[in-house]
Amino acid sequence: AASHTLLVDAEPRALRTVARRMRPALRAESLRLLGASGCANNWARGFTALDGDALDGIIDTVRRQTERMDRCGGLFLAHSVAGGTGSGAGSRALEALREEHDRQWILSLGILPFDTGDTALQHYNTALALGHAHTHADACILFANSEVAAACRQAGARPEAPRAP
């Protein structure tokens, strides 16, 4: 069975980095940009970044991808729970996906913040994002960012180091 991917971010730099590694045929359908400057590590800003058009675009893309499948076993949402886009926009996307795909299994994979902290708001963002995941997902799996970064280093990848606030 093939998997289908939709990558959403509010920072163009993040999507450009991923797009360079993707086959051109996948880019148009698989990437969505929410804004030009990020969500300022703010859950509310990320949540409201998914306004009508942006949210409709995400839901339509997921719908088109699932309609092309013989069978959809469920939806998988991987997102940070500490920053503004992952926590806020991820929460809003999860809420909308649950409304649209009420009979599908939805799994939320949350990446917890680094222990040292990127921002003073990360704990509030995390609490709000986990509350939404608990309400709208069928299951939640959590990974510590530091453990994911260590696993990437062991595999030979070079994850971006956390920046001091």
SULFEN-V295165 format. One record per run of one state. SS is the DSSP state (a for helix, b for strand, c for the rest). FROM is the first residue (numbers start at 1). TO is the last residue. If there is no record, write none. Layout:
{{SS FROM TO} {SS FROM TO}}
//
This chain:
{{c 1 6} {b 7 9} {c 10 11} {a 12 19} {c 20 23} {a 24 30} {b 31 33} {c 34 42} {a 43 49} {c 50 51} {a 52 67} {c 68 74} {b 75 80} {c 81 83} {a 84 100} {c 101 105} {b 106 112} {c 113 121} {a 122 136} {c 137 138} {b 139 144} {a 145 154} {c 155 165}}
//
